[in-house]
Amino acid sequence: MANKILLMFIAFDLIFLLSAGLHLFIPLFTEANIKNNTNVENIASNLLLDHCPLTASMANSVVMFVTFLLSVPAFFLKSNRTFLKLHAAGVIAAAIMTLAIGLAIWFSTLEIHKNLAPIWNKQPASTVTLLQAKFQCCGYDNPALFVKDATCTSAAAAARLGPCVAPFGVFANKFLDLVFTTFFGFVAVDMMLLLAGLCLIKDRKEKERYRLIDEKSGFGPI
């Protein structure tokens, strides 16, 4: 019967691998969407994700994939705990990077309106048009500074709809809350994998110690 500690380690290691895939997939998917599939529905979320530390997330995915690969020989080399120790170090490094990304996103939500202003101001008219259509508003914090389009057809229409600072800010808060909570969830997975790995290291150390005691006693390995 397989060791329950080993099974728990394998389960969390596979979840860790899935997390690594998400760390890589989200930046690539966001980049592809921004280039080829920007529309009213995804413009705001893509814009927010694009200003998250996605490059750091991709770098972290590399660390996580390498860490997972270190666990593979650990499954078979039961008397060698070196790979497990290296794996544990990799998990710690990945957890620190993931936590840093999550905290960076969380800090950005503390002054969301201030942080969104430069993002809005850098966008071309085509992007602003999509944002105005999504939130049914005109301009960022001043409806007089709007891009004329199907939503904001005139100064009177812009004044009636009002600026986008409030609806865009509410959306950004909710969306980024979900994003940094997800990253904190990744950290929780890292910690569970780390605990499982440490338990497996201790379990194998104990078995090795008993094996040596049995050999010295003349009973041979069990």
RAPEBEL-V705260 format. One record per pair of residues at least 24 apart in sequence whose ideal C-beta (glycine too) atoms are under 8 Angstrom apart, sorted by the first residue. I is the first residue (numbers start at 1). J is the second residue. Records with the same first field share a line. If there is no record, write none. Layout:
I: J / J
This chain:
3: 203
5: 196 / 199 / 200 / 203
6: 75 / 200
8: 196 / 199
9: 71 / 193 / 196 / 197 / 199 / 200
10: 75
11: 196
12: 189 / 192 / 193 / 196
13: 68 / 71 / 193 / 196
15: 189 / 193
16: 64 / 67 / 68 / 91 / 189 / 190 / 193
17: 64 / 65 / 68
19: 64 / 186 / 189 / 190
20: 61 / 64 / 65 / 68 / 94
21: 61
22: 186
23: 57 / 58 / 60 / 61 / 64 / 98 / 186
24: 57 / 58 / 61
26: 54 / 57
27: 54 / 55 / 57 / 58
28: 58
30: 54
38: 127 / 130
39: 130
40: 130 / 133 / 134
41: 134
43: 127 / 130 / 131 / 134
44: 131 / 134 / 135 / 168 / 171 / 172 / 175
45: 175
47: 119 / 123 / 127 / 131
48: 172 / 175 / 176 / 179
49: 179
51: 119
52: 101 / 104 / 105 / 176 / 179
53: 101 / 104 / 105
56: 97 / 100 / 101
57: 101
59: 97
60: 94 / 97 / 98 / 101
63: 90 / 93 / 94 / 97
64: 90 / 94
66: 90
67: 91 / 93 / 94
71: 197
74: 200
78: 204 / 207
79: 204 / 208
81: 201 / 204 / 205
84: 197 / 200 / 201 / 204
85: 201
87: 197
88: 194 / 197 / 198 / 201
91: 190 / 193 / 194 / 197
92: 190 / 194
94: 190
95: 187 / 190 / 191 / 194
98: 183 / 186 / 187 / 190
99: 183 / 184 / 187
101: 183
102: 180 / 183 / 184 / 186 / 187
103: 180
105: 176 / 179 / 180 / 183
106: 176 / 180
108: 176
109: 172 / 173 / 176 / 177 / 180
112: 169 / 172 / 173 / 176
113: 141 / 165 / 169
116: 140 / 165 / 168 / 169 / 172
117: 141
120: 164 / 168
131: 164 / 168
132: 164
135: 164 / 167 / 168 / 171
136: 161 / 167
137: 161 / 162 / 163 / 164 / 166 / 167 / 168
138: 162 / 163 / 164
139: 163 / 164
140: 164 / 165 / 168
141: 165
